[in-house]
Amino acid sequence: MPKMFKKKEEEKVFKVRRGKFVSRLRGMKDILPDEYKYWNLVIKKASELSKAYGFRRVDTPVLESWELFERSSGRSSDVVTKEMFSFIDKNNDKIALRPEATPGIVRAYIEHGMFNLPQPVKLFWLGPVFRHDKPQAGRFRQFSQFNLENIGEPSPVADAELIAVTYYFFRELQIDVTIQINSIGCPLCRKDYLVKLENFYKERGRRVKLCHDCKKRLIKNPLRLLDCKEKLCVEMASEAPQIVDGLCDDCRNHFIKVLEYLDELDMPYNLHSTLVRGLDYYNRTVFEIWPTPAESQATKSADAAAPKKDELPRQAALGGGGRYDGLVEYMGGRPTPACGFAIGLERVILKIKEKNIPLQDEEKGDIFLAQLGDQARRKIMKLFEVLRKAGFNTRQAFTKDSLKSQLEIANKMGVKYTLILGQKEIMDGTILIRDMESGIQEIIDYKKIVAEIEKRLGNPAK
C-alpha cells in the first residue's frame, strides 16, 4: 500500500466521532457543587434535631415490592394510581421505586423484629423518593425527604413532639411557617362521617360538578374528595360537614391534648377542616406545614381565618404527616400505634433561596498552602495532611504553578494566612507565613509550623 494511502487510513482509525448528547430525564435534576451549601445546611439541621430528640438513623431500599405501597398507601390513592414508577423485573416480580418512605420503614420495623426493642422506636430517615408527577417549581420526579417516625407510642405527646420538631426545623432555617392541623378520627367514628359526606355530595346536584377523579373517589373513597385540588371541588369541600364534629370521645380527647401541647409551646396553627392528607393509612391527627406569607402574621385561628386550599399552589406545603395507628398491623405486624412526618428538602431549599438567607461560605478556610517547584509541591502536600489531621481548616491548589495565581485563589477563599514554600525555604528549613489582610510576611521554622498556627488561630481541638 502506498505511504500516502496508509497515512490516511491511520488518520481514520484515530479520528473520534462526536457522540449524540443524552440529556437528563424530565423531572429529574442534577445537584451541582454550588448547590450543596444549601443541601449541607438542611441535612445538618435535620440530623442535629433528630439526634437531639432521640431519633436514630435508618435507611431502606430504593426498590420495594409494588404490593407494599398498594397495601399501605391505598389502591385508590393518587400515589398508587397515577404517580408510582413500577415495572416487572427479570424475575417477573412487580416492583416499584419508593414513592414515600413510611411503608418501607414500617416493613423494616416488622421484618427486623423491632417490636422486641424498648418502645417507642424513634427513627430518622433521609433519602430520595420517586413520583411520576407533573414537574414544576419545587416538585420533581426524583426528590428528597426528611422523615421522622415514632412507632409504638399512642400518647398525643408523640404527635405534638413531631409537630414541634418540624416547626423548629423551619424556624432555625429562618423560614416562617404555620401548622395546618385536623383530626380525621378512627375507623369507628369515621364510618358515620363518611355517610354524611356521601349524602352531602349527592345533594342538589353536587355530584355532576365534581371533577372526573372525584366522581370515582365518591364511590371508592369519599374522604379523598376533601383532598382534591381542583377549584370547584375545593369550593364544595369547604362547605362539607366537618369531620371534627363527629369524632368519638377518645379521638376528640386525643386531638384536644395535641392542641394543648401546641398552645403551651406557642406553635402557630390553624384548624383546617378539609385537611385529610392523600394516603389511606392516616387516622386521628393529620397536619401539614405551610409557609407563612410575608405580609401576614401567623396566628392561631378557627377555620374561618385559615387560608383556603385554592389560595395556595399545590406545591405550597413544605411537609406533612400524622398518625397511622393501624398500618403496622395491616402490614403483618402486631397492633402498634405510630405517627410520623415527611419534609420535602427541595421545597425547603427553594424557600431559603427566595428569602436570600445568607449562608456560610464552605470554601472559606483559615490557611492556604502555596508552593514553588516540584520539590516544594511534594513537601506541601505532606504538610497539608499534617495540618488537616490537626484540625485546621486548610485549603490548597496543588495543580497551580504560579504563585500569583495561588495567592489569587487564597484571596478568593478568604483565608487568614498563606504558607509559602519555595526552593530557598526548603534549603533553609523555613517557610513563609503571609498575613492575607495586611500582606506582611514572616519567616518561621518549618518544624514549628503547627505551634505557630495554633498561636495565631488557637488549638482547633479545644
BELFEN-V744172 format. One record per residue. RES is the residue in one small letter. D_LAST is the distance of its C-alpha to the last C-alpha in Angstrom with 1 decimal. Layout:
res=<RES,RES>
d_last=<D_LAST,D_LAST>
This chain:
res=<m,p,k,m,f,k,k,k,e,e,e,k,v,f,k,v,r,r,g,k,f,v,s,r,l,r,g,m,k,d,i,l,p,d,e,y,k,y,w,n,l,v,i,k,k,a,s,e,l,s,k,a,y,g,f,r,r,v,d,t,p,v,l,e,s,w,e,l,f,e,r,s,s,g,r,s,s,d,v,v,t,k,e,m,f,s,f,i,d,k,n,n,d,k,i,a,l,r,p,e,a,t,p,g,i,v,r,a,y,i,e,h,g,m,f,n,l,p,q,p,v,k,l,f,w,l,g,p,v,f,r,h,d,k,p,q,a,g,r,f,r,q,f,s,q,f,n,l,e,n,i,g,e,p,s,p,v,a,d,a,e,l,i,a,v,t,y,y,f,f,r,e,l,q,i,d,v,t,i,q,i,n,s,i,g,c,p,l,c,r,k,d,y,l,v,k,l,e,n,f,y,k,e,r,g,r,r,v,k,l,c,h,d,c,k,k,r,l,i,k,n,p,l,r,l,l,d,c,k,e,k,l,c,v,e,m,a,s,e,a,p,q,i,v,d,g,l,c,d,d,c,r,n,h,f,i,k,v,l,e,y,l,d,e,l,d,m,p,y,n,l,h,s,t,l,v,r,g,l,d,y,y,n,r,t,v,f,e,i,w,p,t,p,a,e,s,q,a,t,k,s,a,d,a,a,a,p,k,k,d,e,l,p,r,q,a,a,l,g,g,g,g,r,y,d,g,l,v,e,y,m,g,g,r,p,t,p,a,c,g,f,a,i,g,l,e,r,v,i,l,k,i,k,e,k,n,i,p,l,q,d,e,e,k,g,d,i,f,l,a,q,l,g,d,q,a,r,r,k,i,m,k,l,f,e,v,l,r,k,a,g,f,n,t,r,q,a,f,t,k,d,s,l,k,s,q,l,e,i,a,n,k,m,g,v,k,y,t,l,i,l,g,q,k,e,i,m,d,g,t,i,l,i,r,d,m,e,s,g,i,q,e,i,i,d,y,k,k,i,v,a,e,i,e,k,r,l,g,n,p,a,k>
d_last=<76.3,76.5,73.3,73.0,73.0,70.6,68.0,68.3,67.8,64.6,63.3,63.9,62.0,58.8,59.0,56.5,57.7,55.2,54.5,54.8,51.6,50.5,48.5,46.2,48.0,48.8,46.2,43.4,40.6,38.2,34.6,33.9,30.5,30.6,31.0,27.9,25.6,27.7,27.7,24.0,23.6,26.2,25.2,21.6,22.9,25.5,23.2,20.8,23.8,25.5,22.8,22.4,26.2,26.5,28.0,27.6,28.1,31.6,33.5,37.3,39.7,40.8,44.4,46.0,49.6,51.4,52.7,49.3,49.1,52.8,52.7,49.5,49.6,53.4,56.3,57.2,53.7,53.1,50.2,52.7,55.8,54.6,51.0,50.1,50.0,52.0,54.1,55.9,54.2,55.9,56.5,58.2,55.5,54.7,51.0,48.8,45.6,43.7,44.5,42.0,39.4,40.6,43.6,41.6,39.0,41.8,43.5,40.4,40.1,43.8,43.8,40.9,42.0,39.1,41.6,41.0,37.3,36.4,37.6,36.6,34.9,32.5,32.0,30.1,31.8,31.3,33.6,36.8,40.2,43.6,46.5,49.6,49.5,50.7,47.8,46.9,44.0,41.2,43.2,43.2,44.8,41.5,38.7,35.5,34.9,32.2,33.8,33.0,35.6,36.1,38.8,40.5,40.0,43.2,41.8,41.7,38.2,37.2,38.9,37.3,33.8,34.3,35.7,32.8,30.2,32.3,32.5,28.8,28.2,30.5,29.5,25.8,27.2,29.4,32.6,35.2,37.0,39.7,40.4,43.9,44.9,48.1,49.4,51.8,52.7,53.5,56.3,58.7,58.5,58.0,61.4,63.4,61.3,62.0,65.7,65.4,63.4,66.0,68.8,67.1,66.9,70.5,71.8,73.5,72.9,69.1,69.1,70.7,68.0,65.2,63.7,64.6,61.5,61.9,65.5,64.2,61.4,64.1,65.7,62.7,59.8,60.7,57.2,56.1,58.5,56.0,53.3,55.5,54.4,57.9,59.0,62.2,60.5,57.7,60.4,62.3,59.2,58.4,61.8,61.5,61.3,57.8,56.5,54.7,58.2,59.2,56.2,57.0,55.8,52.8,51.6,52.2,50.3,47.4,47.2,47.5,44.6,42.4,43.4,42.7,39.1,38.8,40.4,38.1,35.1,36.8,37.0,39.5,42.2,45.7,48.3,49.6,52.9,53.3,49.8,50.4,48.0,49.5,49.2,51.6,49.1,47.9,49.2,48.5,45.5,45.0,42.8,41.8,39.2,40.8,39.4,40.5,42.7,41.3,44.5,44.6,42.4,41.6,43.6,44.8,48.4,51.2,52.6,54.7,51.6,49.7,49.8,52.4,51.5,53.5,51.7,48.6,48.6,48.3,44.8,43.6,42.0,38.3,38.3,40.1,40.8,42.4,43.7,45.5,46.7,49.5,47.8,46.5,49.9,51.7,49.8,50.8,48.3,48.7,49.1,45.5,44.4,41.7,40.3,38.0,37.3,36.7,35.3,36.4,33.4,35.7,37.0,33.6,32.7,36.1,35.4,32.1,34.0,36.9,34.8,33.0,29.6,27.2,24.6,21.5,22.6,21.1,22.4,20.5,17.9,16.1,17.9,21.5,23.2,26.9,29.5,33.2,35.3,35.1,33.7,30.9,30.3,30.0,27.4,25.4,25.3,23.9,21.3,20.3,19.5,17.5,15.2,15.2,14.2,11.3,10.1,11.7,14.1,17.2,20.9,24.2,28.0,29.2,32.7,33.4,35.3,35.7,33.0,34.3,33.7,30.2,29.3,31.0,28.7,25.6,27.0,27.7,24.2,22.9,20.5,19.4,20.2,22.6,22.9,26.6,28.2,32.0,34.7,34.7,30.9,31.4,34.2,32.4,29.1,27.3,25.8,26.0,23.1,24.6,23.3,24.6,25.4,27.3,28.5,27.8,27.3,26.2,26.8,24.0,24.2,23.6,22.0,19.4,18.2,14.6,14.3,16.0,14.0,10.7,12.9,14.1,11.4,8.1,5.7,5.5,3.8,0.0>
